[in-house]
Amino acid sequence: MKQIIGILLILFAVWIGIDGVNKFDDSTADVRFLGIRIHTEDSNRKNTAVLELGLAVLVLAAGVYVLNQKGSTIKV
């Protein structure tokens, strides 16, 4: 049962990480209009992306910890 929980935590961390990277990439935009470069940035979206990436790291660490506990047969 611990193995399943650990694997699910790791998969959830990967999903959160991918979502965070996508949000971070989509938080800025550049537009050229009549030779002028206009740069926009959504700071709230960028902050959310950074928080998601931090959460992904914590969940990944928890998943690896659960898999490496005594009594588990899978070693990472």
N, CA, C and O atoms as a GROMACS GRO file, in nm:
protein
  304
    1MET      N    1   0.082  -0.119   0.000
    1MET     CA    2   0.000   0.000   0.000
    1MET      C    3   0.087   0.126   0.000
    1MET      O    4   0.055   0.225  -0.065
    2LYS      N    5   0.200   0.121   0.075
    2LYS     CA    6   0.290   0.236   0.078
    2LYS      C    7   0.349   0.264  -0.059
    2LYS      O    8   0.370   0.380  -0.096
    3GLN      N    9   0.374   0.158  -0.134
    3GLN     CA   10   0.430   0.175  -0.267
    3GLN      C   11   0.333   0.251  -0.357
    3GLN      O   12   0.374   0.340  -0.432
    4ILE      N   13   0.207   0.216  -0.350
    4ILE     CA   14   0.106   0.282  -0.434
    4ILE      C   15   0.096   0.430  -0.397
    4ILE      O   16   0.088   0.516  -0.485
    5ILE      N   17   0.095   0.459  -0.267
    5ILE     CA   18   0.086   0.599  -0.223
    5ILE      C   19   0.210   0.677  -0.268
    5ILE      O   20   0.198   0.790  -0.314
    6GLY      N   21   0.327   0.617  -0.255
    6GLY     CA   22   0.450   0.684  -0.298
    6GLY      C   23   0.451   0.712  -0.447
    6GLY      O   24   0.488   0.821  -0.489
    7ILE      N   25   0.410   0.615  -0.526
    7ILE     CA   26   0.406   0.633  -0.671
    7ILE      C   27   0.304   0.739  -0.709
    7ILE      O   28   0.330   0.821  -0.797
    8LEU      N   29   0.188   0.738  -0.644
    8LEU     CA   30   0.085   0.840  -0.672
    8LEU      C   31   0.135   0.980  -0.635
    8LEU      O   32   0.108   1.076  -0.707
    9LEU      N   33   0.208   0.991  -0.524
    9LEU     CA   34   0.264   1.121  -0.486
    9LEU      C   35   0.364   1.170  -0.590
    9LEU      O   36   0.364   1.288  -0.626
   10ILE      N   37   0.448   1.082  -0.639
   10ILE     CA   38   0.546   1.120  -0.740
   10ILE      C   39   0.477   1.162  -0.870
   10ILE      O   40   0.515   1.262  -0.930
   11LEU      N   41   0.376   1.087  -0.913
   11LEU     CA   42   0.302   1.123  -1.034
   11LEU      C   43   0.230   1.257  -1.017
   11LEU      O   44   0.226   1.338  -1.110
   12PHE      N   45   0.173   1.280  -0.899
   12PHE     CA   46   0.107   1.407  -0.870
   12PHE      C   47   0.208   1.522  -0.874
   12PHE      O   48   0.176   1.631  -0.922
   13ALA      N   49   0.328   1.499  -0.822
   13ALA     CA   50   0.433   1.602  -0.824
   13ALA      C   51   0.474   1.636  -0.966
   13ALA      O   52   0.495   1.753  -0.998
   14VAL      N   53   0.484   1.536  -1.051
   14VAL     CA   54   0.519   1.561  -1.191
   14VAL      C   55   0.409   1.643  -1.259
   14VAL      O   56   0.438   1.736  -1.334
   15TRP      N   57   0.285   1.608  -1.232
   15TRP     CA   58   0.172   1.681  -1.292
   15TRP      C   59   0.171   1.827  -1.245
   15TRP      O   60   0.152   1.918  -1.326
   16ILE      N   61   0.190   1.850  -1.115
   16ILE     CA   62   0.193   1.987  -1.063
   16ILE      C   63   0.311   2.064  -1.122
   16ILE      O   64   0.298   2.181  -1.157
   17GLY      N   65   0.425   1.998  -1.134
   17GLY     CA   66   0.543   2.063  -1.191
   17GLY      C   67   0.523   2.105  -1.336
   17GLY      O   68   0.560   2.216  -1.374
   18ILE      N   69   0.464   2.017  -1.415
   18ILE     CA   70   0.438   2.050  -1.556
   18ILE      C   71   0.340   2.166  -1.566
   18ILE      O   72   0.359   2.257  -1.647
   19ASP      N   73   0.238   2.165  -1.483
   19ASP     CA   74   0.140   2.274  -1.483
   19ASP      C   75   0.206   2.405  -1.441
   19ASP      O   76   0.178   2.510  -1.499
   20GLY      N   77   0.294   2.400  -1.342
   20GLY     CA   78   0.364   2.520  -1.298
   20GLY      C   79   0.456   2.577  -1.405
   20GLY      O   80   0.461   2.699  -1.423
   21VAL      N   81   0.527   2.491  -1.477
   21VAL     CA   82   0.614   2.536  -1.584
   21VAL      C   83   0.532   2.600  -1.696
   21VAL      O   84   0.570   2.704  -1.749
   22ASN      N   85   0.419   2.538  -1.731
   22ASN     CA   86   0.333   2.596  -1.835
   22ASN      C   87   0.278   2.731  -1.794
   22ASN      O   88   0.273   2.823  -1.876
   23LYS      N   89   0.237   2.746  -1.669
   23LYS     CA   90   0.188   2.876  -1.622
   23LYS      C   91   0.298   2.980  -1.623
   23LYS      O   92   0.275   3.096  -1.656
   24PHE      N   93   0.419   2.939  -1.586
   24PHE     CA   94   0.531   3.032  -1.584
   24PHE      C   95   0.562   3.081  -1.725
   24PHE      O   96   0.588   3.199  -1.746
   25ASP      N   97   0.559   2.989  -1.823
   25ASP     CA   98   0.585   3.027  -1.961
   25ASP      C   99   0.477   3.118  -2.017
   25ASP      O  100   0.507   3.208  -2.096
   26ASP      N  101   0.353   3.097  -1.977
   26ASP     CA  102   0.241   3.175  -2.029
   26ASP      C  103   0.221   3.307  -1.956
   26ASP      O  104   0.130   3.383  -1.990
   27SER      N  105   0.304   3.338  -1.856
   27SER     CA  106   0.282   3.458  -1.776
   27SER      C  107   0.338   3.584  -1.842
   27SER      O  108   0.310   3.695  -1.797
   28THR      N  109   0.417   3.569  -1.948
   28THR     CA  110   0.471   3.685  -2.018
   28THR      C  111   0.436   3.679  -2.165
   28THR      O  112   0.415   3.571  -2.221
   29ALA      N  113   0.430   3.795  -2.228
   29ALA     CA  114   0.402   3.801  -2.370
   29ALA      C  115   0.470   3.924  -2.429
   29ALA      O  116   0.481   4.028  -2.363
   30ASP      N  117   0.516   3.912  -2.551
   30ASP     CA  118   0.576   4.023  -2.624
   30ASP      C  119   0.496   4.047  -2.751
   30ASP      O  120   0.456   3.954  -2.820
   31VAL      N  121   0.472   4.175  -2.780
   31VAL     CA  122   0.399   4.213  -2.900
   31VAL      C  123   0.478   4.323  -2.970
   31VAL      O  124   0.526   4.416  -2.905
   32ARG      N  125   0.492   4.312  -3.100
   32ARG     CA  126   0.555   4.419  -3.179
   32ARG      C  127   0.445   4.489  -3.258
   32ARG      O  128   0.370   4.427  -3.333
   33PHE      N  129   0.439   4.619  -3.240
   33PHE     CA  130   0.338   4.699  -3.308
   33PHE      C  131   0.404   4.826  -3.359
   33PHE      O  132   0.452   4.908  -3.281
   34LEU      N  133   0.406   4.843  -3.490
   34LEU     CA  134   0.468   4.959  -3.556
   34LEU      C  135   0.613   4.978  -3.512
   34LEU      O  136   0.658   5.090  -3.490
   35GLY      N  137   0.686   4.867  -3.501
   35GLY     CA  138   0.827   4.873  -3.464
   35GLY      C  139   0.852   4.892  -3.316
   35GLY      O  140   0.968   4.904  -3.274
   36ILE      N  141   0.747   4.895  -3.235
   36ILE     CA  142   0.762   4.910  -3.091
   36ILE      C  143   0.735   4.776  -3.025
   36ILE      O  144   0.636   4.709  -3.054
   37ARG      N  145   0.825   4.739  -2.934
   37ARG     CA  146   0.809   4.613  -2.862
   37ARG      C  147   0.734   4.641  -2.732
   37ARG      O  148   0.775   4.724  -2.651
   38ILE      N  149   0.624   4.570  -2.714
   38ILE     CA  150   0.544   4.583  -2.593
   38ILE      C  151   0.556   4.452  -2.515
   38ILE      O  152   0.526   4.345  -2.567
   39HIS      N  153   0.599   4.463  -2.390
   39HIS     CA  154   0.620   4.345  -2.306
   39HIS      C  155   0.518   4.349  -2.191
   39HIS      O  156   0.508   4.449  -2.119
   40THR      N  157   0.443   4.242  -2.176
   40THR     CA  158   0.347   4.234  -2.067
   40THR      C  159   0.382   4.116  -1.978
   40THR      O  160   0.438   4.015  -2.023
   41GLU      N  161   0.349   4.130  -1.851
   41GLU     CA  162   0.379   4.024  -1.755
   41GLU      C  163   0.266   4.017  -1.652
   41GLU      O  164   0.224   4.119  -1.597
   42ASP      N  165   0.220   3.896  -1.627
   42ASP     CA  166   0.117   3.874  -1.526
   42ASP      C  167   0.186   3.823  -1.400
   42ASP      O  168   0.218   3.704  -1.388
   43SER      N  169   0.209   3.914  -1.305
   43SER     CA  170   0.287   3.877  -1.186
   43SER      C  171   0.210   3.780  -1.096
   43SER      O  172   0.273   3.696  -1.031
   44ASN      N  173   0.078   3.789  -1.091
   44ASN     CA  174   0.001   3.694  -1.009
   44ASN      C  175   0.014   3.553  -1.062
   44ASN      O  176   0.030   3.457  -0.986
   45ARG      N  177   0.008   3.539  -1.195
   45ARG     CA  178   0.022   3.407  -1.256
   45ARG      C  179   0.163   3.352  -1.235
   45ARG      O  180   0.181   3.233  -1.213
   46LYS      N  181   0.261   3.440  -1.242
   46LYS     CA  182   0.400   3.397  -1.221
   46LYS      C  183   0.420   3.352  -1.076
   46LYS      O  184   0.488   3.252  -1.051
   47ASN      N  185   0.363   3.425  -0.981
   47ASN     CA  186   0.373   3.385  -0.840
   47ASN      C  187   0.306   3.251  -0.815
   47ASN      O  188   0.359   3.168  -0.741
   48THR      N  189   0.190   3.230  -0.877
   48THR     CA  190   0.121   3.101  -0.864
   48THR      C  191   0.206   2.988  -0.921
   48THR      O  192   0.212   2.879  -0.864
   49ALA      N  193   0.272   3.014  -1.034
   49ALA     CA  194   0.356   2.912  -1.096
   49ALA      C  195   0.473   2.875  -1.006
   49ALA      O  196   0.508   2.758  -0.994
   50VAL      N  197   0.534   2.975  -0.943
   50VAL     CA  198   0.648   2.947  -0.854
   50VAL      C  199   0.601   2.867  -0.732
   50VAL      O  200   0.670   2.775  -0.688
   51LEU      N  201   0.485   2.901  -0.678
   51LEU     CA  202   0.432   2.824  -0.565
   51LEU      C  203   0.402   2.680  -0.605
   51LEU      O  204   0.428   2.587  -0.528
   52GLU      N  205   0.348   2.660  -0.725
   52GLU     CA  206   0.320   2.524  -0.772
   52GLU      C  207   0.449   2.445  -0.788
   52GLU      O  208   0.454   2.326  -0.756
   53LEU      N  209   0.554   2.509  -0.839
   53LEU     CA  210   0.682   2.438  -0.854
   53LEU      C  211   0.740   2.400  -0.717
   53LEU      O  212   0.795   2.292  -0.701
   54GLY      N  213   0.727   2.489  -0.620
   54GLY     CA  214   0.772   2.456  -0.485
   54GLY      C  215   0.693   2.342  -0.425
   54GLY      O  216   0.749   2.253  -0.360
   55LEU      N  217   0.562   2.344  -0.445
   55LEU     CA  218   0.476   2.235  -0.397
   55LEU      C  219   0.512   2.104  -0.465
   55LEU      O  220   0.510   1.998  -0.401
   56ALA      N  221   0.544   2.109  -0.593
   56ALA     CA  222   0.582   1.988  -0.666
   56ALA      C  223   0.709   1.927  -0.607
   56ALA      O  224   0.720   1.805  -0.596
   57VAL      N  225   0.804   2.010  -0.570
   57VAL     CA  226   0.928   1.960  -0.509
   57VAL      C  227   0.899   1.894  -0.375
   57VAL      O  228   0.953   1.787  -0.345
   58LEU      N  229   0.813   1.956  -0.295
   58LEU     CA  230   0.779   1.898  -0.164
   58LEU      C  231   0.705   1.766  -0.178
   58LEU      O  232   0.734   1.670  -0.106
   59VAL      N  233   0.609   1.759  -0.271
   59VAL     CA  234   0.533   1.636  -0.291
   59VAL      C  235   0.624   1.526  -0.347
   59VAL      O  236   0.610   1.410  -0.310
   60LEU      N  237   0.716   1.563  -0.435
   60LEU     CA  238   0.812   1.466  -0.488
   60LEU      C  239   0.899   1.410  -0.377
   60LEU      O  240   0.922   1.289  -0.370
   61ALA      N  241   0.947   1.497  -0.289
   61ALA     CA  242   1.028   1.450  -0.176
   61ALA      C  243   0.948   1.358  -0.085
   61ALA      O  244   1.000   1.258  -0.036
   62ALA      N  245   0.821   1.390  -0.063
   62ALA     CA  246   0.736   1.305   0.020
   62ALA      C  247   0.717   1.168  -0.045
   62ALA      O  248   0.721   1.065   0.023
   63GLY      N  249   0.696   1.166  -0.176
   63GLY     CA  250   0.680   1.039  -0.247
   63GLY      C  251   0.804   0.952  -0.240
   63GLY      O  252   0.794   0.831  -0.219
   64VAL      N  253   0.920   1.012  -0.257
   64VAL     CA  254   1.046   0.937  -0.248
   64VAL      C  255   1.067   0.888  -0.106
   64VAL      O  256   1.114   0.775  -0.085
   65TYR      N  257   1.033   0.971  -0.008
   65TYR     CA  258   1.047   0.930   0.132
   65TYR      C  259   0.958   0.808   0.163
   65TYR      O  260   1.003   0.714   0.228
   66VAL      N  261   0.834   0.812   0.116
   66VAL     CA  262   0.742   0.700   0.141
   66VAL      C  263   0.795   0.572   0.075
   66VAL      O  264   0.785   0.464   0.133
   67LEU      N  265   0.851   0.585  -0.045
   67LEU     CA  266   0.903   0.466  -0.113
   67LEU      C  267   1.029   0.412  -0.045
   67LEU      O  268   1.055   0.292  -0.052
   68ASN      N  269   1.105   0.496   0.020
   68ASN     CA  270   1.230   0.451   0.082
   68ASN      C  271   1.216   0.411   0.227
   68ASN      O  272   1.316   0.379   0.291
   69GLN      N  273   1.095   0.411   0.282
   69GLN     CA  274   1.077   0.366   0.418
   69GLN      C  275   1.101   0.216   0.430
   69GLN      O  276   1.088   0.142   0.332
   70LYS      N  277   1.137   0.173   0.550
   70LYS     CA  278   1.157   0.029   0.572
   70LYS      C  279   1.028  -0.047   0.544
   70LYS      O  280   0.919   0.002   0.573
   71GLY      N  281   1.043  -0.162   0.490
   71GLY     CA  282   0.928  -0.244   0.456
   71GLY      C  283   0.885  -0.227   0.311
   71GLY      O  284   0.799  -0.301   0.262
   72SER      N  285   0.944  -0.129   0.243
   72SER     CA  286   0.913  -0.106   0.102
   72SER      C  287   1.013  -0.184   0.018
   72SER      O  288   1.132  -0.190   0.051
   73THR      N  289   0.967  -0.243  -0.090
   73THR     CA  290   1.057  -0.323  -0.174
   73THR      C  291   1.114  -0.244  -0.291
   73THR      O  292   1.211  -0.289  -0.352
   74ILE      N  293   1.058  -0.130  -0.324
   74ILE     CA  294   1.107  -0.047  -0.434
   74ILE      C  295   1.203   0.056  -0.378
   74ILE      O  296   1.168   0.128  -0.285
   75LYS      N  297   1.324   0.064  -0.433
   75LYS     CA  298   1.422   0.163  -0.391
   75LYS      C  299   1.446   0.261  -0.506
   75LYS      O  300   1.464   0.221  -0.621
   76VAL      N  301   1.444   0.390  -0.471
   76VAL     CA  302   1.463   0.493  -0.572
   76VAL      C  303   1.599   0.554  -0.553
   76VAL      O  304   1.637   0.645  -0.628
   0.00000   0.00000   0.00000
